[in-house]
Every structure is written in C-alpha cells, then in structure tokens.
Amino acid sequence: MKKHLYSIFLCFLFVNFANAKSFEILNPIDKSVYDDKFATLSLKINDFSLQRVTILLNNFRKFEVNLGKYRDVYCISLDLRLGKNIIEVTSYKDNKKIDDQNISLYLRSEIFEGYNEEPTGYKKQFFHTTKHEKLCSSCHNMEPDFKALKTKVLKASDIASRDLNILQNPEDSNCYTCHKKLTTRKNGHAPSVNFLCTECHTGKTGEFNIDLKGKSKYIQPDPIMSRCFSCHEGIEKRWMSNKSEHGPLRTGRCNKCHNPHSSANEFHLRKPIWKLCTTCHSEKAKGEHVIASFVKGKTHPTRGRPDPARPGRELVCSGCHNPHGSNGIFLLRTEGQTAYSVCTRCHQYNSSVKK
C-alpha cells in the first residue's frame, strides 16, 4: 500500500514538473485595456538555467533580455499601438526554445475613430490591488513615499495656477521605476513629470466611472475636472461662467483633449490642434468654413497659413475659437454676438470702402 501511494506521489510530482512553465507573465493581465500607450511587462523566471527571453510585439518589434543567474523578475516597457497588441514571450536555454506564452492588450482612444470601444472579452484591469502588489512588494515599496522625501516649491508659470510642492528628485518616487515612460514625451504635465501621482490618482471615482469603485487604490475620478482645478484654481470661475460652452469642458473631461501625463504636442494635447478639433468637427476638415456659409464660392482656410493675429504661429482653429469657452457666440474669441471683432484681428477694416 505504501509503495502504491509512493508511486502515485512520484507521478503527481512528475506531471506537475512537466507542466510547469519556465517563466510567468505577472503583468499585464491578458485582454487588458489601456488608455495610454505604455505598458510594463513583468516576467517571473522559474527556471534559473534559462539564458534569455525574447519578446515579440505585434509580430515585428523584437526585444531580447539576457537573464542573470539569480534574478527572478524582469520588467520591460512596451509602446502599444492603437487597437489590439499581441505580445509573444519565448524562453531559451542553449539557443533551444523552452517555453512560450502570448497575451493580448487593447489600446483604446476616444479621439481616434474606430478605437473608442474595446472588443468583447477585453476589459480594464488594475494592477494596484492588494493581491497583485504582493507580487512586487518583496523588492518594491508599493506605498506612496512622497512625504518621506525632500521637496521644493515649483513656482507656477501663470496666475491661473498655484505653486506646487514637488520632489527635489522625481526619480526618488517609488512610482518612477515602472511609470517613467509616461513622462518621456516632449511636453510634460507638471504633476506627472514631478511624480505627484496621487494628486490625480486619488483612488476615488466620479460620475462617469462609478462602476470602477474599489477596483484600484490609484484610480482617478471621471470627470477629472475637480482634480485639474485643484491646481488650475484661478480659471475655474471664469471658464465655468462662459456663455458659449465647449462639450469636453462643460462635462469636466479635460483629459479628452489633454494627455495628463505628457504629449508630443503643445499644451499636452492628444493630437495637433487642427487634427484634434476636426476629430469631432469632421465637417470642418474639408476646408469649407466661415465665409463659405454666406459668400458663394468663397472658402476660408483653417490651417496651412501663418496666423496674422499671432505672429510666428500657424493658423489653426484656436486662432478664432477658444476651446475652453467664450462669452461670444460659437466659442469665438469675442465678447459680442457677431464674429466681426474676430475677423478684424486679421482683416483690418478699410474705412475708405464705399458703403
């Protein structure tokens, strides 16, 4: 009987050993949805005799990681493209393939047509939960450490914003190691590049994401405006009292147009100004705008020319319209009920013209 039980035990060990993977993908979780292009791939090595792993992103971008003898976790930052992203990880020993695993991620965006909704089976997943953080807590401090580090004051660049108490060295933040890629684009947002992450990631939800309550301790409210105005406090009253309103601002969704981390575009915009505006106002992308509506055969350019009212800048939608609202009509940069004063910013009135 004992011999029989011993045989069963050996078989159990053999089967489990045979099925054991040489590595595990700790993060991201398969079929996760992302709202920004950077993802951190975390691998746990179970077999220390492995020599390397390769990571293939979308079947063409390849990363190779040489493995150390006693290190068991590796983190690699990946740049996602819009839509589905397939990540294939393969382990090797003596140039012989040992294991492979695949996961799929989805990068969505409200301002790129066709990518605003994730496919069936994909959903928003959150790493910062008690369960998941245990995977990293042996090496990383998973609690915010801002108060324990040296700080200094960053003076606001305009009267509409308040001064910020920031870290002397943002790299000291325990968020930095995993999330530094979020701030690498040309134009960084002050709270983000200074790793004041909990200024926005409060763990609280808002009207538009109440269903995510309790999913992560670092979730941010949607709409996000209350957090934006905590720094940009000098403009809240003025913007919210405008007679002519812009949808994203009125609904408190500043991050629909602006990337709160960083952006390749000015003002942290998610697209260059003209492309951003015509994403929603697609009828204006044809170039037939303004005087085309009341002077037959005439059109007014909306881009591709210098802006006479703002020397050194290109003519774009925001040259005439204020995207944050206006006391004039149609978001125009005027106080009146006609467009005349906006027109004269570029087109000087000629009093000699006969009436």
Residue pairs with C-beta under 8 A, 6 or more apart in sequence:
20 46
21 46
21 99
21 101
22 45
22 46
22 47
22 50
22 91
22 98
22 99
23 43
23 44
23 45
23 46
23 47
23 50
23 53
23 89
23 91
23 99
23 101
24 43
24 44
24 46
25 41
25 42
25 43
25 89
25 101
25 103
26 42
26 43
26 44
26 73
26 135
26 136
27 40
27 41
27 42
27 127
27 132
27 135
28 34
28 39
28 40
28 41
28 103
28 105
28 125
28 127
29 103
29 125
29 127
30 103
30 104
31 103
31 104
31 105
31 106
31 121
31 122
31 123
32 105
32 106
32 122
32 123
32 124
32 125
33 105
33 106
33 107
33 108
33 118
33 122
33 123
33 124
33 125
34 80
34 105
34 106
34 107
34 108
35 107
35 108
35 109
36 182
36 259
36 261
37 79
37 80
37 81
37 107
38 77
38 78
38 79
38 80
38 179
38 181
38 182
39 77
39 78
39 80
39 85
39 105
40 75
40 76
40 77
40 78
40 178
40 179
40 181
41 55
41 75
41 76
41 77
41 78
41 87
41 89
42 73
42 74
42 75
42 135
42 136
43 53
43 65
43 73
43 74
43 75
43 76
43 89
44 72
44 73
44 135
45 67
45 71
45 72
45 73
45 74
46 72
47 91
47 93
47 98
48 69
48 70
48 72
49 93
50 67
50 91
50 92
50 93
50 98
51 66
51 67
51 92
51 93
51 94
52 64
52 65
52 66
52 67
52 91
52 92
53 64
53 65
53 67
53 74
53 89
53 90
53 91
53 92
54 62
54 63
54 64
54 65
54 89
54 90
54 92
55 62
55 63
55 64
55 65
55 76
55 78
55 87
55 88
55 89
56 62
56 63
56 87
56 88
56 89
56 90
57 63
57 78
57 79
57 85
57 86
57 87
58 81
58 85
58 86
59 86
59 88
63 76
63 78
65 74
65 76
67 74
73 136
73 139
75 177
75 178
77 181
78 85
78 87
79 181
80 105
80 107
81 107
82 107
82 108
82 109
82 112
82 115
83 106
83 107
83 114
83 115
84 104
84 105
84 106
84 119
85 104
85 105
85 106
85 107
86 102
86 103
86 104
87 102
87 103
87 104
87 105
88 100
88 101
88 102
89 100
89 101
89 102
90 97
90 99
90 100
91 97
91 98
91 99
91 100
92 98
104 122
106 118
106 119
106 122
107 115
108 115
108 116
108 117
108 118
109 115
109 116
109 270
110 116
110 256
111 256
111 257
111 270
111 271
111 276
111 279
111 280
112 279
113 279
124 212
124 215
126 132
126 215
126 216
126 218
126 219
127 133
127 216
128 142
128 216
128 217
128 218
129 215
129 216
129 217
133 142
136 142
140 174
140 177
141 174
142 174
143 174
144 174
144 175
144 197
144 198
145 172
145 173
145 174
146 167
146 173
146 195
146 196
146 198
149 167
149 168
149 169
149 172
149 173
150 167
150 168
150 169
150 172
151 165
151 166
151 167
151 168
152 165
152 166
152 167
152 168
153 163
153 164
153 165
153 166
154 163
154 164
154 165
154 166
154 190
154 194
155 163
156 162
156 163
156 164
159 234
160 232
160 233
160 234
160 235
161 231
161 232
161 233
161 234
162 231
162 233
162 234
164 190
164 191
164 194
164 196
164 231
166 190
166 194
166 196
167 173
167 194
167 195
167 196
170 176
170 193
170 194
170 195
171 180
173 195
173 197
175 195
175 197
176 195
179 195
179 197
182 192
182 261
182 262
183 192
183 193
183 195
183 261
183 262
184 262
185 259
185 261
185 262
185 263
185 264
186 262
186 263
186 264
186 265
187 262
187 263
187 264
187 265
187 266
187 267
187 268
188 261
188 262
188 268
189 258
189 259
189 260
189 261
189 262
189 268
190 196
190 231
191 197
191 199
191 200
191 231
191 260
192 260
192 261
192 262
193 262
197 218
198 218
199 227
199 230
199 231
200 220
200 224
200 227
200 260
201 218
201 219
201 220
202 219
202 220
202 221
202 227
203 216
203 217
203 218
203 219
204 219
204 220
204 221
205 211
205 212
205 213
205 219
205 221
205 222
206 221
206 222
206 223
206 224
206 226
206 252
207 222
207 223
208 222
208 223
208 253
209 219
209 221
209 222
212 219
220 227
221 227
222 253
223 251
223 252
223 253
223 254
224 252
224 253
224 254
224 255
224 260
225 249
225 252
225 253
225 254
226 252
228 254
229 235
229 236
235 324
239 249
239 324
239 325
242 324
242 325
242 326
242 327
243 325
243 326
243 327
243 328
244 325
244 326
244 327
244 328
244 329
244 330
244 331
244 332
245 325
246 323
246 324
246 325
246 331
248 254
248 256
248 257
249 323
249 324
249 325
250 325
254 260
256 270
257 269
257 270
257 276
257 323
258 267
258 268
258 269
258 270
259 268
259 269
259 270
260 268
262 268
263 269
263 270
265 271
265 272
265 273
265 276
266 273
269 276
270 276
271 279
273 316
273 317
273 318
274 302
274 303
274 316
274 317
277 284
277 316
277 317
277 318
277 323
278 284
278 285
278 317
281 317
284 302
284 317
287 299
287 301
287 302
288 299
289 299
289 300
289 302
290 300
290 339
291 298
291 299
291 300
292 298
292 299
292 300
301 315
302 315
302 316
302 317
303 314
303 315
303 316
304 314
304 315
305 314
305 315
306 313
306 314
306 315
307 313
307 314
307 315
307 316
307 319
307 346
308 345
308 346
309 319
309 345
309 346
310 319
313 319
317 323
320 332
320 333
320 342
321 330
321 331
321 332
321 333
322 331
322 332
322 333
323 331
325 331
326 332
326 333
326 334
327 334
327 335
328 334
328 335
328 336
328 337
328 342
329 337
329 338
329 339
330 339
332 339
332 342
333 342
333 345
334 340
334 341
334 342
335 341
